[in-house]
Amino acid sequence: MDDLVADIAVIFNWPPSEVFGMDLGEVIAWRKRAALRSGASDEES
């Protein structure tokens, strides 16, 4: 979970406390958006 939070926090410039307040489904959805925004390929994410 920490890696997911870190990815979201870095890409969207959100404090980790914002992400830890989300449920797991929200974190996964935002992590997917972060990967797309960063330009990471499927192998990297």
PyMOL commands that set and color helices and strands:
alter all, ss='L'
color gray80, all
select helices_A, chain A and resi 2-12+16-20+24-38
alter helices_A, ss='H'
color red, helices_A
deselect
rebuild
show_as cartoon
